[in-house]
Amino acid sequence: MSQILIKKGRLVDPANKRDTICDLWICGGKIHKIAENIDVEAETVIYAEGKVVLPGLIDLHVHLREPGFEYKETIQTGARAAARGGVTTICPMPNTNPVIDSAEKVKDLLERAKDAPVHILPVGAVTVRQEGKQPADIQGMKAAGAVAISEDGKSVMDSVVYRKALKEAAKCDLPVFAHCEDKGLADGGVMNAGKKAQELGLRGITNAVEDVIAARDILLSKEAGNRLHLCHCSTKDSTLILGLAKEQGLSVTGEVCPHHFTLTDEDITEDHGRFKMNPPLRSREDVAALKEALRDGVMDVISTDHAPHSEAEKNQSMEKAPFGIVGLETSFALSYTGLVRGGYLSLSQLVEKMSVNPAKILGIAKGNLAEGKAADIMIADIDTEYVIDAGRFASKGKNTPFNGRKVYGKVEVTIVDGKIVYQEKTEA
C-alpha cells in the first residue's frame, strides 16, 4: 500500500476551517491522518517546511481538443498541464470533433481519459452538434458521466430551444455552464471596443455582447428552475446582474479567469494573436469590478478557459488568429499574486474559489482535506518569486501573454488519489 508523509507544511483547508502547520499522512489513496507530528515509516516523505499544502484545484472550464484537434492539445498533454499547475480535476468542454453531445461520446471521452494523471469530468453539449437547433440527450449524457452541459464557444441563440434544454437540465439536476455572447452583436470584433482597438485599427467587442446574454440566461434559468453557472465573466455589468440574481435567491454562480482580472486592454502592446481571447481583455473599470466581485463573494469561482492553439494559428494578427489563451499552468500563480498579494482575498478564500466552490457546483466530494477524503493535494511555494516560462509548459499550447511575467505561487508537487503526478525538478 503506497504511503506518502508530508512533513511540516502549512495546511490550508477552508472546507474544515483549518490553517495550521502540521503533518499529513496519505495511505491507500486517501488522507489517513493529520496531526502536529506523525512518526511513521512511509515510502515517500515530502518535507514541506515553508510551503503551503492545499486541496487540489478544480478547473470547471478547460478545452482539451481531443477528439478532432489533437494538434492543439490531447487529453494527456492537457492533463499533464493541469498537474503542473496543481489542478487535480478538470472539466473539458464539448466543442471537439465530433462534439460531445451523446452518452456514447461521453463514454468515449472517459475511455480516452482513463489513464490521465488527473481526474477528467466531461461536460456535454446543450444541443446536438452544438448547432443550436435541438437539445442534446441531456439525461443520457448525465447517466454516462457528464457533470454539466455547455455550448461553450457560443451561446444557444434560439431562446425556445435553450429553454427546453434548461428545463431538461433542471429535471436531471445538471448544472448548465453558460458562455454568454450575442454572436450577431459581436459583429466580427476581435478585442475590446475602446481606445486601444481604435489605435490598432481593429474591430471592437462591446460589453453588451456579454451582458445581454448573461441577463437572458439568468431570466430563462429562473423560469426553468435549473442551476446556472456563468462562464468567464469579464464585465462590470455581468457582476451587477449576477449580484441581483443572487439577491433573488436564484441558483446562479459565476466564474472569472485570471487573465480577466490581471490584464486590461491597455496591456495589449501589439496586434498579435496571443492577446486574442473570448471574452476579450476589458477596461480598467471592468477589471476593478471583477476583483471586487471576487472579494465580495458575488463571483464564486476562478477557472481558466484553457484554450490551446498551435503556434502558427496564434502567431498572426488578431483579425486572423483564433480566440484563446492557455491557463492551466499559470492560474494559481496569477491568482495568488494578483488577488492574495494584491490584498483582495486571503489564501483560504482563494482556495475556496479554486477548489471548494467548484466542488460544490459539481456536487463532488473534493476540495476537502479531512481525514478519510481522497488525497488530491497540491504543494506550493508562495514566498519565492519566479518567472513564467511558456517554453516549459506541458501543454502543447504556448499561447499566453504572460510569458516572462514575474509571479509568486510556484507549484512544486501535485498528488492525485495519493499518487505524485507532478514534482518540480530542481534545476542546477
Helices and strands as residue ranges (DSSP letters): E 3-13, G 14-16, E 18-27, E 30-35, E 44-47, E 52-55, E 57-62, H 75-84, E 87-92, H 103-112, E 119-120, E 123-124, G 128-130, H 138-144, E 148-150, H 159-172, E 176-178, H 183-186, E 191-192, H 195-200, E 204-205, H 208-224, E 228-230, H 236-247, E 252-256, H 258-262, G 265-267, G 273-275, H 284-296, E 301-302, H 311-314, H 331-335, I 336-340, H 347-351, I 352-356, H 357-362, E 377-387, G 390-392, E 406-416, E 419-423
